[in-house]
Amino acid sequence: MCHWRRVRNTYNQCGHVFDLADEMIRCDDRYCKFSSSHPSTCVPPSCTTTCWQYRQFPQQFNRFIDSVCPGCTQQAKADRV
């Protein structure tokens, strides 16, 4: 089924956390009404009984990056000038 992907970047050296924009992951299942493979001829009421009518729970990733965040990197460069 189609679902959203949520990614959070956690920078270990400065402790800042940034959430990336949610990304829609599309499936190729003809029985998912959100899929590009879902036939345009599949319409209610039959579609509501044979096809997925909702997206799957979002995938969630928390990436731990062993560096400082881009904002802290930029601030450090500005402080050196």
Secondary structure, 3 states (H helix, E strand, C coil): CCEEEEEEEEECCCCCEEECCCEEECCCCCCECCCCCCCCCCCCCHHHHHCECCCEEEEEEEEEECCCCHHHHHHHHHHHC
